[in-house]
Structures are given as C-alpha cells and as structure tokens.
Amino acid sequence: MNYRETVKKITASYEEKKPNRVDELKKLDRKIKRPANVFAYLFGSVSALVLGFGMCLAMKVLFDMMAVGIVIGIVGIAMCLITYPIYKKILNSVKKKNADKINELANEILNA
C-alpha cells in the first residue's frame, strides 16, 4: 500500500458518516430482534446455572442431596430445551408486528 492510499484511508476514518436508508433498515432489524435475543441470553444463562447447581448437588459437591440435585438438574435441562422454542415464538411475534415497517422501508430502498 502506498502513502496515498494510507492517507485516504486515515482521512476517511475521520469523515462524518451520513446515515442512509440501508443503515436505517439494519438498525430497525436489530431493534426488532433485540427482545428475543435478550430473553434467550438471560433465560439460557439461568437455565445453565440451574442445571449446574443440580449437577453439583447430585455429585455431592455442595451438599449430600443427590435426589434433589437430580430433580433440579432435570428442571435445568427442561429449561434449556424450551429456550429456543420460546425465542422463536418471541421473534416471530415481534417480526409479525413490525413486518409492515420493514417491508415498506425495504421496498423504498429497492425502488429508489
């Protein structure tokens, strides 16, 4: 890379970026997906912690409560298994509510 390209690259990094319609579409898409993603991260993390706690009890690491640990572990596994279907349900619900906005903006970009 010669010095002119380097200068152009550095100069471009300091120029103010003007948002366009595609940036708006990307921002709206992220906003629509955010509630489902937040749910999946939080519920999935809690599920993994419940499963891990159950495993600790079942293996007698924390207390001598093997039967309780197995039950808690099974609850944790069940929570892990239902995380994705609930995520998809939330995502589809929010997408359905905002489909008109997305389609309108996408058609506007494509027809411009």
RAHUJO-V100559 format. One record per residue. N is the residue number from 1. NEAR is the number of other C-alpha atoms within 10 Angstrom. Layout:
n:N near:NEAR
n:N near:NEAR
This chain:
n:1 near:5
n:2 near:6
n:3 near:8
n:4 near:9
n:5 near:10
n:6 near:11
n:7 near:10
n:8 near:10
n:9 near:11
n:10 near:11
n:11 near:10
n:12 near:11
n:13 near:9
n:14 near:8
n:15 near:8
n:16 near:7
n:17 near:8
n:18 near:6
n:19 near:8
n:20 near:9
n:21 near:12
n:22 near:13
n:23 near:11
n:24 near:14
n:25 near:18
n:26 near:12
n:27 near:11
n:28 near:16
n:29 near:15
n:30 near:12
n:31 near:11
n:32 near:21
n:33 near:16
n:34 near:14
n:35 near:14
n:36 near:19
n:37 near:16
n:38 near:12
n:39 near:16
n:40 near:20
n:41 near:13
n:42 near:12
n:43 near:19
n:44 near:19
n:45 near:14
n:46 near:15
n:47 near:22
n:48 near:17
n:49 near:14
n:50 near:21
n:51 near:24
n:52 near:17
n:53 near:19
n:54 near:26
n:55 near:22
n:56 near:20
n:57 near:22
n:58 near:21
n:59 near:15
n:60 near:13
n:61 near:12
n:62 near:13
n:63 near:11
n:64 near:13
n:65 near:15
n:66 near:17
n:67 near:12
n:68 near:14
n:69 near:24
n:70 near:19
n:71 near:16
n:72 near:21
n:73 near:24
n:74 near:16
n:75 near:16
n:76 near:22
n:77 near:17
n:78 near:13
n:79 near:18
n:80 near:19
n:81 near:13
n:82 near:13
n:83 near:18
n:84 near:16
n:85 near:11
n:86 near:15
n:87 near:20
n:88 near:14
n:89 near:12
n:90 near:18
n:91 near:17
n:92 near:16
n:93 near:14
n:94 near:17
n:95 near:16
n:96 near:11
n:97 near:10
n:98 near:14
n:99 near:15
n:100 near:11
n:101 near:13
n:102 near:17
n:103 near:12
n:104 near:12
n:105 near:17
n:106 near:16
n:107 near:11
n:108 near:11
n:109 near:13
n:110 near:9
n:111 near:7
n:112 near:6
